[in-house]
Amino acid sequence: MVTAAGLHLAADEVTLHPPGDLDEHGWRNPDDFPVPAWTGTGNLQLAPGVSDPRAAAGGGHGPHGPARDETGTLYLPADAPAADGWTAQVRGRVFVLSQVRLITDPASPGGGIACQAATVTTTDTWPGGGDPRA
Protein backbone atom coordinates (compact mmCIF):
# COMPACT_ATOMS: atom_id res chain seq x y z
CA MET A 1 0.00 0.00 0.00
CA VAL A 2 1.34 3.43 -0.92
CA THR A 3 0.23 6.54 0.94
CA ALA A 4 1.31 10.18 0.95
CA ALA A 5 3.52 9.33 3.93
CA GLY A 6 5.39 6.58 2.06
CA LEU A 7 5.36 2.88 1.41
CA HIS A 8 3.93 0.47 3.99
CA LEU A 9 5.06 -3.16 3.80
CA ALA A 10 3.26 -6.11 5.33
CA ALA A 11 4.82 -7.48 8.52
CA ASP A 12 6.03 -11.08 8.40
CA GLU A 13 7.09 -13.06 11.46
CA VAL A 14 10.66 -14.28 10.74
CA THR A 15 12.78 -16.86 12.56
CA LEU A 16 16.50 -17.01 11.72
CA HIS A 17 18.81 -19.99 12.19
CA PRO A 18 22.57 -20.17 11.61
CA PRO A 19 23.92 -22.82 9.23
CA GLY A 20 25.05 -26.19 10.53
CA ASP A 21 28.42 -27.85 10.20
CA LEU A 22 30.24 -28.58 6.95
CA ASP A 23 29.21 -31.82 5.29
CA GLU A 24 31.58 -34.26 3.56
CA HIS A 25 31.50 -32.11 0.40
CA GLY A 26 32.33 -28.84 2.17
CA TRP A 27 28.79 -27.45 2.04
CA ARG A 28 27.18 -25.83 5.07
CA ASN A 29 23.89 -27.50 5.84
CA PRO A 30 21.15 -25.87 7.89
CA ASP A 31 21.24 -27.06 11.47
CA ASP A 32 18.35 -29.05 12.86
CA PHE A 33 16.87 -25.83 14.28
CA PRO A 34 17.06 -26.63 18.03
CA VAL A 35 16.72 -22.99 19.14
CA PRO A 36 16.21 -19.94 16.89
CA ALA A 37 19.05 -17.41 16.83
CA TRP A 38 16.55 -14.57 16.28
CA THR A 39 12.80 -14.07 15.96
CA GLY A 40 11.20 -10.82 14.94
CA THR A 41 9.40 -8.86 12.26
CA GLY A 42 10.61 -8.56 8.68
CA ASN A 43 9.15 -8.38 5.20
CA LEU A 44 9.36 -11.01 2.46
CA GLN A 45 8.98 -9.87 -1.15
CA LEU A 46 8.95 -12.85 -3.52
CA ALA A 47 10.05 -12.39 -7.13
CA PRO A 48 7.61 -13.13 -9.95
CA GLY A 49 9.81 -15.83 -11.51
CA VAL A 50 10.39 -16.73 -15.13
CA SER A 51 7.88 -15.22 -17.56
CA ASP A 52 9.13 -16.84 -20.80
CA PRO A 53 6.43 -19.33 -21.93
CA ARG A 54 9.22 -21.45 -23.47
CA ALA A 55 11.35 -21.42 -20.31
CA ALA A 56 11.09 -25.20 -19.86
CA ALA A 57 13.10 -25.66 -23.06
CA GLY A 58 15.86 -23.34 -21.90
CA GLY A 59 17.18 -24.85 -18.70
CA GLY A 60 16.46 -28.53 -18.48
CA HIS A 61 14.13 -30.44 -16.18
CA GLY A 62 14.03 -31.54 -12.56
CA PRO A 63 16.77 -29.93 -10.47
CA HIS A 64 17.99 -27.97 -13.52
CA GLY A 65 14.58 -26.60 -14.52
CA PRO A 66 14.19 -22.83 -14.79
CA ALA A 67 12.68 -21.16 -11.75
CA ARG A 68 12.58 -24.45 -9.85
CA ASP A 69 13.13 -22.55 -6.61
CA GLU A 70 11.26 -19.39 -5.66
CA THR A 71 13.46 -16.38 -4.94
CA GLY A 72 12.95 -12.95 -3.49
CA THR A 73 14.22 -10.40 -0.99
CA LEU A 74 13.83 -10.53 2.77
CA TYR A 75 14.00 -7.21 4.63
CA LEU A 76 15.08 -7.37 8.27
CA PRO A 77 15.90 -4.88 11.02
CA ALA A 78 19.46 -3.55 10.87
CA ASP A 79 20.39 -5.37 14.10
CA ALA A 80 19.09 -8.84 13.11
CA PRO A 81 21.97 -11.38 13.10
CA ALA A 82 21.53 -12.33 9.43
CA ALA A 83 24.39 -13.66 7.31
CA ASP A 84 24.93 -15.60 4.10
CA GLY A 85 24.05 -19.28 4.55
CA TRP A 86 21.56 -18.71 7.37
CA THR A 87 18.01 -19.97 7.00
CA ALA A 88 14.81 -18.07 7.62
CA GLN A 89 11.41 -19.51 8.39
CA VAL A 90 8.74 -17.19 6.97
CA ARG A 91 5.08 -17.91 6.14
CA GLY A 92 5.52 -21.58 6.99
CA ARG A 93 8.37 -22.06 4.49
CA VAL A 94 12.15 -22.26 4.75
CA PHE A 95 14.43 -19.94 2.78
CA VAL A 96 18.23 -19.77 2.53
CA LEU A 97 19.81 -16.30 2.78
CA SER A 98 22.54 -14.97 0.49
CA GLN A 99 23.87 -11.55 -0.49
CA VAL A 100 22.97 -10.14 2.94
CA ARG A 101 23.63 -6.41 2.95
CA LEU A 102 22.97 -3.38 5.13
CA ILE A 103 20.94 -0.60 3.53
CA THR A 104 21.53 2.69 5.29
CA ASP A 105 19.16 5.63 5.49
CA PRO A 106 20.85 8.52 3.63
CA ALA A 107 18.66 11.04 5.48
CA SER A 108 19.72 9.67 8.87
CA PRO A 109 23.10 7.86 8.70
CA GLY A 110 22.99 7.08 12.42
CA GLY A 111 19.95 4.81 12.08
CA GLY A 112 16.66 6.09 10.79
CA ILE A 113 15.05 3.49 8.57
CA ALA A 114 18.20 1.45 7.93
CA CYS A 115 17.58 -2.24 7.35
CA GLN A 116 19.19 -5.39 6.05
CA ALA A 117 18.18 -6.97 2.76
CA ALA A 118 18.95 -10.56 1.82
CA THR A 119 18.35 -12.52 -1.35
CA VAL A 120 16.36 -15.62 -0.38
CA THR A 121 15.76 -18.92 -2.13
CA THR A 122 13.20 -21.55 -1.12
CA THR A 123 14.18 -25.04 -0.10
CA ASP A 124 10.91 -26.59 -1.35
CA THR A 125 12.73 -28.72 -3.93
CA TRP A 126 15.31 -30.04 -1.45
CA PRO A 127 15.09 -33.68 -0.38
CA GLY A 128 12.48 -33.87 2.37
CA GLY A 129 10.11 -31.44 0.67
CA GLY A 130 11.53 -28.15 1.86
CA ASP A 131 12.37 -28.99 5.45
CA PRO A 132 16.20 -29.07 5.60
CA ARG A 133 15.96 -31.13 8.78
CA ALA A 134 14.60 -34.11 6.78
N, C-alpha and C positions, 0 to 999 in steps of 0.2 A: 504494500500500500504506500502510495506517495502522497504526502501532504505538503502544505506550504512550509512546514517546519523541517521537512526532510524526508528521508526514507526510513520506514519502519520495517524491520525484519522479524519474522516469526521466531519465537524462542523455542529451541530444542534442548531437551535434557541430554547431556553428553557425559559419558563415562570414559576416561582414558586409562589405558594400560600400557606399561612399558613392554618392549619385546622380550622374548625369552632368550635362552642360550643359543649359541651357534649349533646347527646340526652338523652331520657328517660331511655336508657339501659346503659348509661355510655360510649358510643362510641363517638369518635370525628369524626364528619362529615366534609367533605370539605365545606368551606364557599361558598357563591354564587359568588365568584370571582369578587368583585366590582373593585378592583385595584390590579394589581400584586405586590407582595412584591419584586420581582427581575426578570429582564429579561436580558439574556445574552447568551453567547455561551457555549455549553457543547457537550457531545458526548453520544449517546444512543447505547448500544450494547445489542440487544435482544438475549435471550438464545434460543437454538434450540428446546426445549420442549421434550416431551416424545417420545422415539423412539421404545418402545415396541409395536409390532403390536397387541398384546392382551391387551393393556392398558385399553381399555374400560371395560374389565371384572374385573379389579383390583381396581377400585375406585368408582364405582357407576355411576350415570347419573345425568344430570342437574347440579345443583350447587355443587355436589360432584364428578363430572367427573374429571378424570385426565387431567391435563394441560388445565383446562377450562379458565384460565387466563394466558396471556403471561407474562413472567418475563424477567428480564435482569438486567444490571448495567448501571447506569447513572453517567457519570463523569462530574464534575463541577469544576469551579475555587475554590481555597482554601478559598476565601473570600465570596463565595455565602452563603446566609443565609438559608441553607438547614437543615432540621431536620426530625426526624422520624414523620410520620403522615402528612407531607406536601404533596401537590400535584404538579405535574409538567405537563405542557402541552408541548408536543414534537411531531412533525410530525402530527399534527392534532388530536392527541389522548391524553387522560388523564391517568396519572400513579400516584400511591401512593408510597411515599418513605418510606423505612425502612432500618435499619442497616446502617445509614449514618455514614461515618467514614472518617477521614483525613488520606491521604497517603502522607507521607513526602518524600522528595528527599534526600536519604542518601548521595549523593555527595555534596549537598548544603542545610544543615539543616535550614538555614535562609530563605528559599524560593525555589529558583530553579524551578523545575517542580512539586512542590507539588500540590495536587488536592484533592477533595473530591470524594468519590465513594458512591453510594447509591444503594441498591437493589430496583428495581421498579417492580410493578405489575399493569397490566392494569385494568381499570374499565369497560371494554367493556361489561361484563356480569352483571353489576349492573342494577337495575331498571332504566329505562330511556335510556338504550342503550349506556352507557359509559359516559354520561355527569352527574356528581354528582350533578349538579344543578337541574336536572329533578325530 
